[in-house]
Amino acid sequence: MSSNAPVIAPETFHGLFGRIADALDPHTEGSKVGVMLTLMSAYSAYVGYGPSVETGKGSTPLALWGVWWDAPVSVRRAPLLASRVAW
């Protein structure tokens, strides 16, 4: 059985959030990617909407809201239906 999971490059875990995710990895059931996304989302919520990025049409808050979605069993069992789901 082959996995369609994406391969995560080691460079993804570079920096502070990567080091924290590496340190927590042996102590959690969650994936390292999930831990890092949660840390980044929590930090984003902590700093709030103050920091922003200029876009040319104004500014947008520098915020990250991670969303994990796992396809329901019925979708996983129906590949044709899964190919029509908007990712």
N, C-alpha and C positions, 0 to 999 in steps of 0.2 A: 504494500500500500504506500503510495507516494504522498508527500505532504505538499500542499500548495502554499504553505506559509512562506512569507518573504524572508530572505536572509538579511540579518541585521549586521551591518559593518561594525567592526570593533571601534572605529572612530566615533560612532554614535555616543559612546560612553566616555568621551573625553570631557574634562572639565569637572566642576564642582558637583553637578547633578549626577554625572556618570560615576564619580567616586562614591557618592552617597548610595547610589543604586548598587554598585559593586559590594559595598560594605553590608547592605541590607539583604542582598541576594541569598546568602546561606540561611537566613532567619525568616524567610517568608515563602508562602506557597505561590505568590504572584510571580509573573514573569518580570525580568529585569526591565523590559521596555515599559510594562505597566507601572512598575514602581517609579521609573523615571518620569513618565508622563504625569503621574499623580503628583510627584514633587514639583514639577514645572507648573502644573495647574494651580497647586496650592500657593506657590510663590507668586504667581500672576494675580491670584485673588488677594494676597497680602499687600502687594504694592498698589493695587487698585487702578483707577483710571487716570492717575496723574501722569505717568510716563506715556508719551505718545510718539507717533511716527508721522512725519509730514509726507503726504501722498501726492501733492500737486493739486488736489481738489480739496485741500483742507488737511486735517489731521485725524488719525484714528488711534484709539487706545492700544497700547502695547499689551495685549492680553492673550492668553492661551487657555482655551477651554477644551480639554480632551474628552472625547466621547468614544467609549468602547461599545461595539455592537457585535454580537454573535448571532449568526443566522439561526432562526428557529429550526428545529429538527425537520419540520415539513419542507423547508426550503433547502436544507442540506441534502435531503433525499430526492429532491427534484432538480437536477442540474439545469434543465431547460428553464424552469421558473427562476432559479438563482441567477441565470445570465441576464434576466430582464429586470432584476432589482437594481435600482439606482444606488450606486455606492457613493 
